[in-house]
Amino acid sequence: MDAPSRQIVLASLPEGRLTTASFRLEDVPRPKPAEGEVLLRALYITLDASNRAYMQGATYAAALKAGDVMYGRALAEVVESRADGFAPGELVFAESGWRDWAVMPARVLQKRPRTQPLSHLLSVYGISGLTAYFGLIEVGRLKAGDTVVISAAGGAVGTIAGQIARLGGARVVGIAGGAQKCARLTGELGYHLALDHRTGNLRDQLREACPAGIDLYFDNVGGEILETCLPQMVVGGRIACCGSVSTYDGPSPAAGPRGVPGLLVTRRLTMSGFLVTDFNARRERALADLRGWVESGALKVPEHITEGLETLPAALVGLLAGENFGKRMVKVG
């Protein structure tokens, strides 16, 4: 008889900041695939700030409600297939939730090649790496000589984005939380400068770090940091809006940033939101560039990996608190 499958459900919607008390670990019977379906065993489950946003309402997926299996994306291995084109042992990327076994329709699965380490398929060769690549090159129109500022620079996207900007000939300034992260950005990843927003004087730090202004701002956080960066933009500056993590956890923030319409006009700024799926047609070229940089040693891949399905709630809470440096994920299988 098969061992049961484990899953983590959202036991209750959080009021205020997320804590591990909102989750419950359950044992359930291992699912069986029907015709056209595939049985998957999760290997790694990726964690993103957007996991928290699903508790506030519909975003990229339907809103979560109490009792739902927690939304999550996984790198998984096919164990049993009742669908053409999928064989046991193959790797897939799947929105299979926080569980170690899942049955999914074959039509929603994306095959992935085996590479070492496997975790890179969720970081630099996954959504994080592609988001950094397209956000800078396609949306931000990165140019040599730009002064580029990146918020949440120590996160999954920021650690890669800063390195791509440097490889593109830009001067790169990161904004992160804490002196240790800032030191790693400059010492390990080649950021030219890193500013600690927790010191409370970010506006003065930006003026000193970017005396001629910001050509390209890669925004991962929104809120007060975006508001602080906007007046520092040069005429014709570009803003690539990747995320707004400052709004995800806790009570709804005050309206902002302030002053956007006036600055967009007077500075002739371009401010663009995007999703990585907007650029699927250019995905293979991006992956080839990323792989070349990684294999040559030009691009480092920081990852923050914990082990065990049961560690997912604490890992997500920690991510929202800024504990991670690089891509955070949990090794399940």
Backbone torsions as a table, in degrees:
resi	resn	phi	psi	omega
1	MET	NA	134.3	-179.3
2	ASP	-64.9	143.5	172.1
3	ALA	-65.0	151.3	-179.5
4	PRO	-67.0	160.9	173.1
5	SER	-91.3	148.1	175.8
6	ARG	-107.2	145.7	176.8
7	GLN	-146.1	154.8	177.8
8	ILE	-114.4	124.3	-179.3
9	VAL	-107.8	156.8	173.4
10	LEU	-82.3	99.8	-175.0
11	ALA	-67.6	-35.1	179.0
12	SER	-155.3	146.7	175.9
13	LEU	-70.7	133.7	-176.6
14	PRO	-70.8	145.6	170.3
15	GLU	-110.4	113.9	-172.2
16	GLY	84.3	-148.6	-175.7
17	ARG	-70.6	146.9	-179.3
18	LEU	-69.6	138.6	172.5
19	THR	-132.0	167.7	179.6
20	THR	-66.5	-15.6	179.4
21	ALA	-66.2	-15.8	179.8
22	SER	-79.1	-2.7	-173.4
23	PHE	-119.9	156.2	177.2
24	ARG	-140.4	132.9	176.5
25	LEU	-91.2	130.0	-177.6
26	GLU	-127.7	150.0	167.7
27	ASP	-101.1	132.1	179.1
28	VAL	-136.6	160.2	177.6
29	PRO	-60.8	143.2	177.4
30	ARG	-66.4	130.7	-176.0
31	PRO	-73.1	159.3	178.3
32	LYS	-118.5	134.4	-179.1
33	PRO	-76.7	141.6	171.6
34	ALA	-95.9	-179.5	179.1
35	GLU	-57.6	132.5	-179.5
36	GLY	84.5	4.0	-178.0
37	GLU	-116.5	167.0	-176.9
38	VAL	-135.0	136.8	173.7
39	LEU	-90.4	126.8	-176.1
40	LEU	-118.1	144.0	170.4
41	ARG	-112.5	119.5	-178.1
42	ALA	-67.9	136.0	174.6
43	LEU	-103.0	-50.0	177.5
44	TYR	-134.8	140.8	173.4
45	ILE	-116.9	126.6	-177.4
46	THR	-85.2	147.1	178.4
47	LEU	-118.5	134.5	179.7
48	ASP	-139.9	154.6	177.7
49	ALA	-59.0	-26.9	-180.0
50	SER	-64.8	-20.1	173.8
51	ASN	-54.8	-37.6	179.3
52	ARG	-71.7	-35.5	-177.3
53	ALA	-63.1	-29.9	-179.6
54	TYR	-64.2	-18.4	178.3
55	MET	-81.6	-10.3	-177.9
56	GLN	-100.2	-13.6	-178.1
57	GLY	151.9	176.0	-179.2
58	ALA	-64.8	133.1	174.5
59	THR	-127.7	-110.5	175.3
60	TYR	-75.3	-18.9	179.0
61	ALA	-136.3	174.9	-179.2
62	ALA	-64.0	152.1	179.0
63	ALA	-64.2	143.3	176.0
64	LEU	-82.5	148.1	174.3
65	LYS	-132.5	162.5	-178.6
66	ALA	-55.7	133.6	-179.3
67	GLY	97.6	-13.1	178.7
68	ASP	-75.7	147.5	167.0
69	VAL	-63.5	133.4	-177.1
70	MET	-59.9	133.3	178.8
71	TYR	-65.0	140.2	176.3
72	GLY	-170.5	155.5	177.7
73	ARG	-108.7	142.7	-174.7
74	ALA	-136.2	150.1	161.5
75	LEU	-92.2	120.8	-171.8
76	ALA	-132.2	160.5	178.0
77	GLU	-109.2	135.8	175.7
78	VAL	-71.9	124.2	178.1
79	VAL	-103.2	-39.8	178.9
80	GLU	-143.8	136.3	-178.1
81	SER	-128.6	133.9	170.3
82	ARG	-121.4	34.5	-178.6
83	ALA	-136.3	140.0	176.6
84	ASP	-63.4	141.1	174.8
85	GLY	90.5	-2.7	178.6
86	PHE	-128.3	130.9	-177.0
87	ALA	-127.2	150.9	176.9
88	PRO	-53.8	138.9	179.8
89	GLY	97.8	-17.4	178.9
90	GLU	-74.9	153.9	178.8
91	LEU	-101.8	142.2	177.8
92	VAL	-139.2	157.6	170.7
93	PHE	-103.0	128.6	-172.5
94	ALA	-144.8	143.1	172.0
95	GLU	-86.4	69.9	-169.2
96	SER	-97.5	-4.5	177.9
97	GLY	85.4	178.4	-179.3
98	TRP	-85.7	82.1	177.1
99	ARG	-154.9	155.9	-177.6
100	ASP	-88.1	-21.8	174.8
101	TRP	-128.3	139.5	-179.7
102	ALA	-150.7	148.2	171.2
103	VAL	-107.3	129.0	-177.6
104	MET	-133.6	146.7	172.0
105	PRO	-63.6	137.2	-177.6
106	ALA	-59.7	-30.9	-174.6
107	ARG	-66.1	-18.0	-178.5
108	VAL	-99.9	2.0	-176.4
109	LEU	-92.6	146.9	177.0
110	GLN	-119.0	119.1	-179.7
111	LYS	-67.8	147.6	176.4
112	ARG	-131.3	142.5	178.4
113	PRO	-76.6	155.8	174.2
114	ARG	-78.5	128.5	177.5
115	THR	-141.3	164.6	178.9
116	GLN	-122.6	132.2	-6.9
117	PRO	-75.8	153.2	-179.9
118	LEU	-59.2	-31.0	-177.8
119	SER	-59.4	-25.8	179.2
120	HIS	-63.1	-22.0	178.3
121	LEU	-68.2	-19.4	177.0
122	LEU	-103.3	-10.3	-178.7
123	SER	-109.8	-94.7	-172.2
124	VAL	-68.0	-31.4	178.6
125	TYR	-98.9	9.0	178.9
126	GLY	-111.0	-154.9	-175.3
127	ILE	-60.3	-38.0	-176.9
128	SER	-63.5	-50.7	-179.0
129	GLY	-65.0	-41.7	-179.9
130	LEU	-68.7	-36.0	176.9
131	THR	-63.2	-45.8	177.6
132	ALA	-60.1	-45.2	-177.4
133	TYR	-62.7	-55.2	-176.0
134	PHE	-71.3	-34.8	179.0
135	GLY	-62.3	-38.3	179.3
136	LEU	-80.1	-50.2	-169.2
137	ILE	-81.4	-44.6	-176.2
138	GLU	-88.3	-49.4	-176.2
139	VAL	-81.0	-48.0	-176.6
140	GLY	-83.0	-11.4	178.8
141	ARG	51.4	54.0	-178.2
142	LEU	-53.7	135.1	177.4
143	LYS	-131.8	148.4	173.4
144	ALA	-58.5	137.9	-179.2
145	GLY	91.8	-10.2	177.1
146	ASP	-63.1	149.1	162.0
147	THR	-96.3	116.1	-175.7
148	VAL	-112.0	129.6	175.3
149	VAL	-114.4	133.8	-176.9
150	ILE	-127.6	122.3	176.2
151	SER	-88.2	163.2	-172.2
152	ALA	47.9	45.9	-172.0
153	ALA	-67.1	-20.0	178.6
154	GLY	-90.4	3.5	-177.7
155	GLY	-86.6	-173.1	-175.6
156	ALA	-60.6	-44.0	179.8
157	VAL	-82.2	-42.8	-174.6
158	GLY	-62.1	-38.6	-179.1
159	THR	-64.4	-31.3	178.7
160	ILE	-85.0	-40.8	-177.7
161	ALA	-59.6	-43.7	-179.3
162	GLY	-61.1	-37.7	180.0
163	GLN	-70.9	-39.1	177.0
164	ILE	-63.1	-41.8	178.7
165	ALA	-61.4	-42.4	178.1
166	ARG	-63.9	-42.2	177.8
167	LEU	-63.1	-26.6	177.6
168	GLY	-84.6	5.2	175.8
169	GLY	89.1	16.0	-179.5
170	ALA	-91.4	160.5	167.4
171	ARG	-92.3	124.6	-166.6
172	VAL	-116.4	126.0	178.1
173	VAL	-119.9	125.4	179.2
174	GLY	-104.3	150.1	171.9
175	ILE	-116.8	124.4	-177.5
176	ALA	-144.5	171.5	-179.0
177	GLY	-104.8	107.5	176.3
178	GLY	109.6	145.0	-177.8
179	ALA	-65.3	-34.7	-177.7
180	GLN	-64.8	-44.7	177.9
181	LYS	-62.4	-42.9	-179.5
182	CYS	-61.0	-41.3	179.1
183	ALA	-64.1	-37.6	179.2
184	ARG	-69.6	-36.8	179.3
185	LEU	-60.4	-44.7	-179.3
186	THR	-80.9	-38.4	-174.9
187	GLY	-77.9	-33.2	-175.6
188	GLU	-107.5	-34.5	-169.2
189	LEU	-109.2	-0.9	173.9
190	GLY	83.3	10.8	171.3
191	TYR	-58.7	139.1	179.2
192	HIS	-73.7	-36.9	176.6
193	LEU	-145.6	153.4	174.4
194	ALA	-138.5	131.6	-175.3
195	LEU	-111.1	133.5	-179.4
196	ASP	-93.5	107.8	-177.3
197	HIS	-70.7	-14.8	-178.9
198	ARG	-75.3	-10.7	179.2
199	THR	-76.5	-15.4	173.5
200	GLY	88.8	3.7	179.7
201	ASN	-126.9	44.7	-173.8
202	LEU	-62.1	-38.2	-178.4
203	ARG	-59.5	-44.9	178.7
204	ASP	-67.4	-39.1	178.8
205	GLN	-61.8	-41.4	-179.8
206	LEU	-65.5	-41.1	179.8
207	ARG	-61.9	-39.3	-180.0
208	GLU	-73.4	-39.3	-176.9
209	ALA	-74.2	-30.4	-175.4
210	CYS	-127.2	67.2	-174.6
211	PRO	-62.5	-27.2	178.4
212	ALA	-94.8	3.7	178.8
213	GLY	99.1	176.0	-178.3
214	ILE	-105.5	124.0	177.0
215	ASP	-82.1	-41.6	-176.4
216	LEU	-137.9	123.1	176.6
217	TYR	-113.4	122.0	177.9
218	PHE	-100.0	106.6	-170.1
219	ASP	-100.1	118.9	176.7
220	ASN	-107.8	-6.4	-167.6
221	VAL	-124.6	-28.3	-175.7
222	GLY	67.2	-157.0	173.0
223	GLY	58.5	-140.3	-172.6
224	GLU	-65.9	-34.5	-178.9
225	ILE	-68.4	-41.4	174.7
226	LEU	-60.9	-43.6	179.9
227	GLU	-60.9	-36.1	179.6
228	THR	-71.8	-35.3	-177.3
229	CYS	-76.7	-32.3	-173.1
230	LEU	-54.5	-46.6	-178.6
231	PRO	-67.9	-12.6	-179.6
232	GLN	-89.9	-3.1	-177.6
233	MET	-71.0	143.9	174.9
234	VAL	-76.9	165.2	172.8
235	VAL	-63.2	128.7	-177.2
236	GLY	82.3	12.0	-179.7
237	GLY	-67.3	160.3	-177.4
238	ARG	-121.2	139.1	178.0
239	ILE	-124.5	119.4	176.2
240	ALA	-100.0	113.9	-176.0
241	CYS	-94.0	105.5	-175.9
242	CYS	-95.7	-38.4	-177.1
243	GLY	-163.7	174.0	179.7
244	SER	-140.5	61.5	-173.1
245	VAL	-60.5	-24.2	-179.8
246	SER	-64.9	-16.8	-177.7
247	THR	-100.3	-3.5	-169.4
248	TYR	-81.8	-38.9	-170.2
249	ASP	-110.0	130.5	177.5
250	GLY	94.2	-170.9	-178.2
251	PRO	-62.0	156.5	178.8
252	SER	-59.8	133.3	-178.3
253	PRO	-76.0	166.9	174.7
254	ALA	-64.3	155.0	-179.6
255	ALA	-58.7	144.4	179.2
256	GLY	164.6	174.8	1.7
257	PRO	-73.2	154.2	179.8
258	ARG	-85.7	155.7	173.6
259	GLY	81.0	7.6	-175.4
260	VAL	-62.8	-51.3	-175.6
261	PRO	-57.3	-45.2	-178.4
262	GLY	-63.4	-43.6	-179.4
263	LEU	-67.7	-37.7	178.2
264	LEU	-59.1	-38.7	-178.4
265	VAL	-76.4	-54.1	-173.2
266	THR	-67.6	-32.8	179.1
267	ARG	-95.8	-1.7	-177.3
268	ARG	50.7	52.7	-177.5
269	LEU	-85.4	152.6	170.6
270	THR	-111.9	122.3	-177.6
271	MET	-125.1	112.5	-171.2
272	SER	-128.9	129.1	169.0
273	GLY	-88.0	158.7	-179.0
274	PHE	-159.9	160.1	169.4
275	LEU	-122.2	148.6	-177.8
276	VAL	-61.2	-29.1	-179.7
277	THR	-69.0	-13.2	176.0
278	ASP	-63.4	-17.8	-171.5
279	PHE	-120.0	28.1	-177.6
280	ASN	-57.3	-31.6	-178.0
281	ALA	-65.8	-21.7	-178.6
282	ARG	-110.0	15.2	-175.4
283	ARG	-61.1	-45.7	-175.1
284	GLU	-65.7	-38.4	176.8
285	ARG	-64.3	-42.3	178.5
286	ALA	-61.3	-44.2	179.5
287	LEU	-62.7	-37.9	178.4
288	ALA	-63.4	-41.9	177.6
289	ASP	-64.5	-46.9	-179.6
290	LEU	-61.1	-43.4	-178.9
291	ARG	-64.9	-40.0	178.7
292	GLY	-62.3	-42.8	179.4
293	TRP	-66.0	-41.0	-179.7
294	VAL	-65.7	-47.5	-175.9
295	GLU	-67.5	-27.2	177.9
296	SER	-82.7	-10.8	-176.9
297	GLY	87.3	2.0	-179.2
298	ALA	-74.3	-23.1	-177.4
299	LEU	-125.0	118.6	177.6
300	LYS	-91.4	153.5	-174.5
301	VAL	-125.3	88.6	176.3
302	PRO	-70.7	134.2	177.5
303	GLU	-136.3	145.2	179.4
304	HIS	-122.1	102.2	-171.1
305	ILE	-117.4	128.0	169.4
306	THR	-111.2	169.5	-175.6
307	GLU	-122.5	139.9	175.2
308	GLY	104.6	126.9	179.9
309	LEU	-52.8	-36.5	-175.9
310	GLU	-66.7	-15.2	-179.7
311	THR	-85.4	-4.8	-176.3
312	LEU	-58.9	-47.8	-179.6
313	PRO	-57.9	-47.1	-179.7
314	ALA	-65.6	-34.5	179.4
315	ALA	-66.7	-38.7	178.1
316	LEU	-68.7	-44.2	177.8
317	VAL	-59.0	-41.7	179.0
318	GLY	-66.0	-38.2	177.3
319	LEU	-61.4	-44.6	-179.9
320	LEU	-65.2	-25.2	177.6
321	ALA	-87.4	-2.0	177.9
322	GLY	82.8	24.9	-177.8
323	GLU	-73.2	-28.3	-171.3
324	ASN	-84.1	155.2	168.2
325	PHE	-124.9	112.9	-173.8
326	GLY	89.8	-167.0	-174.9
327	LYS	-71.4	128.2	177.9
328	ARG	-100.8	134.0	177.7
329	MET	-155.2	166.9	178.8
330	VAL	-120.9	129.2	174.5
331	LYS	-82.2	121.4	-175.3
332	VAL	-103.9	-50.9	-176.4
333	GLY	-105.3	NA	NA
